Amino acid sequence: MRRSWRGLAALAVLAATALTGCGGGRLLALDLGGATSPDPLARSGFRASQAAEPRAATPGGPVPAGFVPVSVTALDPDTFWVLGTALCGHQSCTSLVRTRDGGRSFAALPAPAAPLAEIAYVPGPIPGRPDTRKGRMVNIGGSGTTTDVSVADVRFADPVNGWVYGGALFATHDGGATWTELPMPGPVTRLEAGQGVAWALTQTGPGVTLYQAGVTGDDWRPVPLPGGPLGSSADLAVVRDTAVVVADTGDGQARAFRVPPRGAPAAAPVSCRAGAQRVLSAAGDRLWLVCQDERGAQLARSTDGGRTFTPVPVPPGVLTPAPRTARLALPPVVGALSGQAALLGSAGQLTRTTDGGATWPLLALPGLVSTGRDPAQWRYAGFTGPSVGFVVQSLPRQVLWRTTDGGRTWSKVAFSTR
């Protein structure tokens, strides 16, 4: 039976606690980063010129056996981290690996002591699923238990400051050597950082709240936005140090908010139906937005840092929905490369435009696994520069794909220790 739910926030594989490189000790002490400053951003650890602190890089161990990728974050074409699951004895464990040579070799790092689970935030009950009461992170795979401490994504702002998040939020300020669990009012559905400022969307009841912190601190503070409360189907991207949030407002209209680290936010209408699932991606000050609901998909792009969005027609055959026989229907993903170029991933296909969305040729991925019941589906697409990008495939098999030519060709990332 097909399962499709609004507010899909994260997808991963069921896992349990772990060892070094396969989970780590849970740290509950908070680093408040200079709480005497009158400036909220200074209290949260923000520095006007945010450079990586000159600390020794965290040494790593061998990649654990059976590592499976779930989420990726990259600083540059050569340096990226991958969150996933791996074998630890007779069970699976949350694992984190890092490369500094473009994926030719990886080293395992300590991971937060949190299960990696097939999870989603459910704003309301799902028929026949008593575990999906309102406002919970639930396991949508049909096996396993409801949990509010699962994690599903990783982000690093620089070599030492990063986060693993989902039902819970963990932070590191020593390159992944240790992780601190931070108190948040609900599941974190998206976290991005730029120029010393981190932004997070957090589910609070039936809606979402935007939070802000400096990348070197853990003092996350809510950022009020006009027209609230914001609907749960929201997404976030960062342009330099400014957050761009696309969400429904209290009047049921979809709007794009530009939120600077200091100063008043600005809002503009965006052509995205109320309640639709949104995925937003930025490349510099160029953004692409995809929205999908039961009526179909919509596309829009911005070439001015999110101040305005222009609708992009969706050609026939692009952004195809999952068949009704699929066990799970994931929302489409978009990865911005420029104002003219982007990737789109939907059920059974990955397409690319270089002409502003006029055409979307189908990309061929070597060895792509797709079945009639479970076509290939995706949970992330993004670029780190004009040439190197990543796509995370979730179904029917979990694969990390990498391109070094702007998305023309792709190869699977193999996780090995040199």
C-alpha positions as CSV (number, residue, x, y, z in Angstrom):
1,M,0.0,0.0,0.0
2,R,1.3,3.5,-0.8
3,R,2.0,5.8,2.0
4,S,2.2,9.6,1.4
5,W,2.1,12.2,4.1
6,R,2.4,15.9,4.3
7,G,5.2,17.5,6.2
8,L,7.7,14.8,5.3
9,A,10.8,16.0,7.2
10,A,13.3,13.2,7.1
11,L,14.0,9.7,5.7
12,A,16.6,7.3,6.9
13,V,17.2,3.7,8.0
14,L,16.2,2.3,11.4
15,A,19.3,2.2,13.7
16,A,20.3,2.1,17.3
17,T,23.0,3.5,19.6
18,A,26.7,3.1,18.7
19,L,30.5,3.0,19.2
20,T,33.3,5.2,17.9
21,G,32.4,6.0,14.3
22,C,29.1,4.3,14.9
23,G,27.5,6.5,17.5
24,G,29.0,8.2,20.5
25,G,28.3,9.2,24.1
26,R,25.4,11.6,24.6
27,L,26.5,14.9,26.1
28,L,24.0,17.0,27.9
29,A,26.1,20.0,29.0
30,L,25.3,23.1,27.0
31,D,27.9,25.6,25.7
32,L,26.2,29.0,25.9
33,G,29.0,30.8,24.2
34,G,29.3,34.2,26.1
35,A,25.9,34.7,27.6
36,T,26.7,38.1,29.1
37,S,26.6,39.9,25.7
38,P,23.6,42.1,25.1
39,D,23.5,41.1,21.4
40,P,21.4,37.8,20.9
41,L,23.7,36.8,18.0
42,A,26.8,37.4,20.1
43,R,25.3,35.4,22.9
44,S,24.7,32.5,20.5
45,G,28.3,32.5,19.4
46,F,28.2,34.6,16.2
47,R,31.3,36.4,15.2
48,A,31.4,39.1,12.5
49,S,34.2,37.4,10.6
50,Q,33.5,33.8,11.0
51,A,36.5,31.7,10.0
52,A,37.2,28.1,11.0
53,E,38.9,28.1,14.4
54,P,42.5,26.9,14.3
55,R,41.9,23.6,16.1
56,A,43.4,20.3,15.2
57,A,41.2,18.3,12.9
58,T,39.5,15.3,14.5
59,P,41.3,12.1,13.6
60,G,39.2,9.3,12.2
61,G,39.1,5.6,12.2
62,P,38.2,3.1,9.5
63,V,34.8,3.2,7.8
64,P,32.5,0.8,9.6
65,A,31.3,-2.3,7.7
66,G,28.2,-2.0,5.7
67,F,28.0,1.8,5.8
68,V,24.8,3.1,4.0
69,P,24.5,6.8,3.3
70,V,21.5,8.9,4.3
71,S,22.6,12.6,4.3
72,V,25.5,14.6,3.0
73,T,27.0,18.0,3.7
74,A,29.9,19.6,1.9
75,L,32.2,22.5,2.5
76,D,34.1,22.4,-0.8
77,P,34.6,19.9,-3.6
78,D,37.0,17.8,-1.6
79,T,35.6,18.0,2.0
80,F,32.3,16.5,2.9
81,W,30.6,14.4,5.6
82,V,28.1,11.7,5.2
83,L,25.6,10.5,7.9
84,G,24.4,7.0,7.6
85,T,24.0,3.6,9.2
86,A,26.5,0.7,9.6
87,L,26.8,-2.7,11.1
88,C,27.7,-2.9,14.8
89,G,27.7,-6.5,15.8
90,H,24.2,-7.8,15.1
91,Q,22.5,-4.5,14.8
92,S,22.7,-1.2,12.9
93,C,24.2,1.9,14.3
94,T,24.2,5.6,13.5
95,S,27.5,6.4,11.8
96,L,29.3,9.5,10.5
97,V,32.2,9.5,8.0
98,R,34.3,12.3,6.4
99,T,36.5,12.7,3.4
100,R,39.1,15.4,2.6
101,D,40.1,14.1,-0.8
102,G,36.8,14.2,-2.8
103,G,35.6,10.8,-1.7
104,R,38.7,8.8,-2.6
105,S,38.9,7.7,1.0
106,F,36.9,8.2,4.2
107,A,37.5,8.2,7.9
108,A,34.8,7.4,10.5
109,L,34.1,10.0,13.2
110,P,32.1,9.7,16.5
111,A,28.3,10.1,15.8
112,P,25.7,11.2,18.3
113,A,24.1,8.5,20.4
114,A,20.8,8.7,18.7
115,P,18.9,6.3,16.5
116,L,18.8,6.8,12.8
117,A,15.2,6.0,11.8
118,E,12.7,6.1,9.0
119,I,10.9,9.1,10.4
120,A,8.6,11.9,9.4
121,Y,6.8,14.7,11.3
122,V,3.1,14.1,11.2
123,P,1.0,17.3,11.8
124,G,-2.1,15.1,12.2
125,P,-3.2,11.5,12.6
126,I,-2.8,9.0,9.8
127,P,-5.8,6.6,9.5
128,G,-5.1,3.2,11.0
129,R,-1.9,4.5,12.7
130,P,-2.6,5.1,16.4
131,D,1.1,6.1,16.9
132,T,0.7,9.2,14.7
133,R,-1.0,11.5,17.1
134,K,-0.6,15.2,16.4
135,G,2.8,16.7,16.7
136,R,5.1,13.6,16.8
137,M,8.0,12.3,14.9
138,V,6.9,8.8,14.0
139,N,8.4,5.7,12.3
140,I,6.8,5.4,8.9
141,G,8.4,2.2,7.9
142,G,5.9,0.1,9.8
143,S,8.5,-1.5,12.0
144,G,10.1,0.1,15.0
145,T,8.8,2.5,17.6
146,T,7.8,6.1,17.7
147,T,10.8,8.2,18.8
148,D,11.5,11.9,19.3
149,V,15.2,11.5,19.5
150,S,15.9,10.1,16.1
151,V,18.3,12.0,13.7
152,A,18.3,12.0,9.9
153,D,20.5,14.8,8.5
154,V,23.9,16.4,9.0
155,R,25.2,19.9,8.3
156,F,28.7,21.5,8.8
157,A,29.3,25.2,8.6
158,D,33.1,24.9,8.7
159,P,35.6,22.2,9.7
160,V,34.7,22.3,13.4
161,N,31.1,23.5,13.8
162,G,28.3,21.1,12.7
163,W,24.9,19.6,13.6
164,V,23.1,16.3,13.3
165,Y,19.3,16.8,13.5
166,G,15.9,15.3,13.1
167,G,13.7,14.5,16.0
168,A,16.6,15.8,18.2
169,L,19.4,18.4,17.6
170,F,23.0,17.6,18.3
171,A,25.9,20.1,17.9
172,T,29.7,19.7,17.7
173,H,32.3,22.5,18.0
174,D,35.3,20.3,17.8
175,G,35.0,18.8,14.3
176,G,32.8,15.8,15.4
177,A,35.0,14.6,18.3
178,T,32.1,15.2,20.8
179,W,28.4,16.0,20.4
180,T,26.0,17.9,22.6
181,E,22.3,17.3,22.6
182,L,20.5,20.7,22.6
183,P,17.0,21.5,23.9
184,M,14.6,22.4,21.1
185,P,10.8,22.7,21.3
186,G,10.2,20.2,18.6
187,P,11.7,18.2,15.7
188,V,14.1,20.1,13.5
189,T,13.1,19.7,9.8
190,R,15.8,21.8,8.2
191,L,19.0,23.4,9.2
192,E,21.4,25.5,7.1
193,A,24.3,27.9,7.9
194,G,26.2,30.7,6.1
195,Q,28.8,33.3,7.1
196,G,28.7,32.5,10.8
197,V,25.0,32.2,11.3
198,A,22.9,29.0,11.6
199,W,19.2,28.8,10.9
200,A,16.7,26.0,11.7
201,L,13.1,25.3,11.1
202,T,11.5,23.6,14.1
203,Q,8.1,22.0,14.3
204,T,6.1,23.6,17.1
205,G,2.6,22.1,17.3
206,P,0.8,22.2,13.9
207,G,3.3,24.8,12.5
208,V,6.9,25.7,12.3
209,T,9.1,28.3,13.9
210,L,12.4,29.7,12.6
211,Y,15.4,29.7,15.0
212,Q,18.7,31.4,14.7
213,A,22.1,30.9,16.4
214,G,25.8,31.7,15.8
215,V,27.6,28.7,14.4
216,T,30.1,28.6,17.3
217,G,27.4,28.6,20.0
218,D,24.3,26.7,21.1
219,D,21.9,29.5,22.1
220,W,19.1,29.0,19.6
221,R,16.5,31.7,19.7
222,P,13.2,32.0,17.8
223,V,12.8,34.6,15.1
224,P,9.3,36.1,14.8
225,L,8.0,36.3,11.2
226,P,5.0,38.4,10.1
227,G,1.8,36.6,9.2
228,G,2.4,33.7,11.6
229,P,1.9,31.1,12.6
230,L,3.7,29.4,9.7
231,G,2.3,26.2,8.2
232,S,4.2,23.0,8.7
233,S,5.0,22.5,5.0
234,A,7.9,25.0,5.0
235,D,11.5,24.9,3.8
236,L,14.6,27.0,4.3
237,A,17.7,28.0,2.3
238,V,20.5,30.4,3.2
239,V,21.8,33.2,0.9
240,R,25.2,34.3,2.4
241,D,24.0,35.0,6.0
242,T,20.3,35.5,5.2
243,A,17.6,32.9,5.6
244,V,15.0,32.5,2.9
245,V,11.9,30.6,4.2
246,V,9.0,29.6,2.1
247,A,5.9,28.8,4.1
248,D,2.1,29.3,4.4
249,T,1.1,32.2,6.7
250,G,-1.9,32.5,8.9
251,D,-4.1,33.7,6.0
252,G,-3.4,30.5,4.0
253,Q,-1.1,32.2,1.5
254,A,2.3,31.0,0.5
255,R,5.1,33.6,1.0
256,A,8.8,33.8,0.8
257,F,10.5,35.5,3.8
258,R,14.0,37.0,3.6
259,V,15.4,37.1,7.2
260,P,18.7,38.8,7.8
261,P,20.7,38.0,10.9
262,R,19.9,41.5,12.1
263,G,17.0,43.7,11.0
264,A,13.4,43.2,10.0
265,P,12.4,40.3,7.7
266,A,10.7,41.0,4.4
267,A,7.9,38.9,2.8
268,A,6.8,38.4,-0.8
269,P,4.1,36.2,-2.4
270,V,5.2,33.1,-4.1
271,S,3.2,30.9,-6.6
272,C,2.9,27.8,-4.5
273,R,-0.4,26.3,-3.4
274,A,-1.3,26.4,0.2
275,G,-0.3,23.2,2.0
276,A,1.9,21.9,-0.7
277,Q,5.2,20.3,0.2
278,R,8.1,22.6,-0.5
279,V,11.8,22.0,-1.3
280,L,14.1,25.1,-1.6
281,S,17.7,25.1,-2.9
282,A,20.2,28.0,-3.2
283,A,23.3,28.5,-5.2
284,G,24.7,31.9,-4.3
285,D,21.8,34.4,-4.6
286,R,20.0,32.1,-7.1
287,L,17.2,29.9,-5.7
288,W,14.9,27.2,-7.1
289,L,11.7,26.1,-5.4
290,V,9.6,23.0,-6.1
291,C,6.1,22.6,-4.6
292,Q,3.9,19.5,-4.9
293,D,0.5,18.5,-3.7
294,E,-2.3,16.2,-4.9
295,R,-3.0,18.5,-7.9
296,G,0.6,18.3,-9.2
297,A,3.9,20.1,-9.1
298,Q,4.9,23.8,-9.4
299,L,8.3,25.3,-10.0
300,A,9.7,28.8,-9.3
301,R,13.1,30.5,-9.3
302,S,14.6,33.6,-7.9
303,T,17.6,35.5,-9.3
304,D,17.6,38.2,-6.6
305,G,18.3,36.3,-3.4
306,G,14.7,35.4,-2.7
307,R,13.2,38.9,-2.9
308,T,11.0,37.7,-5.8
309,F,10.1,34.3,-7.3
310,T,9.1,33.8,-10.9
311,P,7.0,30.8,-11.9
312,V,8.6,28.2,-14.2
313,P,6.3,26.1,-16.3
314,V,6.5,22.3,-15.6
315,P,6.9,20.4,-19.0
316,P,4.9,17.2,-19.4
317,G,6.7,14.1,-18.1
318,V,8.8,16.1,-15.6
319,L,8.2,15.8,-11.8
320,T,6.3,12.5,-12.2
321,P,4.5,11.2,-9.1
322,A,5.2,7.8,-7.6
323,P,2.9,5.0,-8.8
324,R,0.1,4.0,-6.4
325,T,1.8,0.7,-5.9
326,A,4.9,2.4,-4.3
327,R,5.3,1.6,-0.6
328,L,6.3,5.2,0.0
329,A,5.9,8.5,-2.0
330,L,8.6,11.0,-1.3
331,P,8.3,14.7,-2.3
332,P,10.5,15.8,-5.3
333,V,13.9,17.4,-4.7
334,V,15.6,20.3,-6.4
335,G,19.3,21.3,-6.5
336,A,20.2,24.8,-7.6
337,L,23.3,25.3,-9.7
338,S,22.7,28.8,-11.0
339,G,19.8,30.9,-12.2
340,Q,19.7,28.9,-15.4
341,A,20.7,25.5,-14.2
342,A,19.2,23.1,-11.6
343,L,18.4,19.4,-11.0
344,L,15.0,17.9,-10.3
345,G,14.5,14.5,-8.8
346,S,11.1,12.8,-8.8
347,A,9.8,9.3,-8.9
348,G,12.0,7.2,-11.3
349,Q,13.8,10.1,-12.8
350,L,16.5,12.7,-12.4
351,T,16.4,15.6,-14.8
352,R,18.6,18.7,-15.4
353,T,18.0,22.1,-17.0
354,T,20.5,24.6,-18.2
355,D,18.1,27.0,-19.9
356,G,16.1,28.3,-17.0
357,G,13.6,25.4,-17.0
358,A,12.6,25.4,-20.7
359,T,13.8,21.9,-21.1
360,W,14.7,19.1,-18.6
361,P,16.6,16.3,-20.3
362,L,16.6,13.0,-18.4
363,L,19.9,12.0,-16.8
364,A,21.3,8.5,-17.0
365,L,22.8,7.2,-13.7
366,P,25.0,4.1,-14.1
367,G,23.6,1.2,-12.3
368,L,20.5,3.1,-11.1
369,V,18.2,0.7,-9.2
370,S,14.5,1.2,-9.9
371,T,11.7,-1.3,-9.8
372,G,8.1,-1.2,-10.9
373,R,6.9,-1.1,-7.4
374,D,9.6,1.1,-6.0
375,P,11.0,3.6,-8.6
376,A,14.1,5.5,-7.7
377,Q,13.2,8.3,-5.2
378,W,15.4,11.0,-3.7
379,R,15.8,12.9,-0.5
380,Y,18.4,15.5,-1.3
381,A,20.1,17.3,-4.3
382,G,22.6,20.1,-4.0
383,F,25.9,21.6,-5.3
384,T,29.0,22.9,-3.7
385,G,30.3,25.2,-6.5
386,P,29.8,25.2,-10.2
387,S,30.9,21.6,-10.9
388,V,30.6,19.3,-7.8
389,G,27.2,18.2,-6.6
390,F,25.4,15.4,-4.7
391,V,22.2,13.5,-4.9
392,V,21.0,11.1,-2.1
393,Q,18.8,8.3,-3.4
394,S,16.5,6.8,-0.8
395,L,14.5,4.2,-2.6
396,P,14.6,1.4,-3.4
397,R,18.2,1.4,-2.4
398,Q,20.2,4.1,-0.6
399,V,23.0,5.5,-2.7
400,L,25.1,8.7,-2.6
401,W,25.7,10.0,-6.2
402,R,28.4,12.6,-7.0
403,T,29.0,14.8,-10.1
404,T,32.1,16.7,-11.0
405,D,30.9,18.3,-14.2
406,G,27.8,20.3,-13.2
407,G,25.4,17.3,-13.2
408,R,26.1,15.9,-16.7
409,T,27.5,12.6,-15.4
410,W,27.2,10.9,-12.1
411,S,29.0,8.2,-10.2
412,K,28.3,6.3,-7.0
413,V,30.4,7.2,-3.9
414,A,32.2,4.2,-2.5
415,F,33.0,4.3,1.2
416,S,36.4,2.9,1.8
417,T,39.4,3.6,4.0
418,R,42.7,4.1,2.3
